[in-house]
Amino acid sequence: MECTFTSNDEYVLSGSECGDIAIYPVNLDGDSSNDDNTSNEATILKRHKGPTTSVAACPQTKRPWLIVSASYDGTAVAWASQAQYDCCLLD
């Protein structure tokens, strides 16, 4: 399974054998406490029916939310937040 960082280094993306994509926040300050009420749990994206073996993030720092995944089920999926996409239409 591949994994990669988003272009802003805030998240790690990982494929999985069950077909999901896990998005983990990166703790850059080394503090494992959770004083600011942010979650350290992964966000899970579900679309593939076979193992997700490849993930890639857009290299542009303005678009860290744009990712692509590919699976043994023969599909590739482009993932984007609609709110982020709407903000960048004029870029």
Buried (B, 14 or more C-beta within 10 A) or exposed (E): EEEBEBBBEEBBBBBBEEBBBBBBBEEEEEEEEEEEEEEEEBEEBEBBEEBBBBBBBBEEEEBBBBBBBBBBEEBEBEBBEEEEEEEEEEE
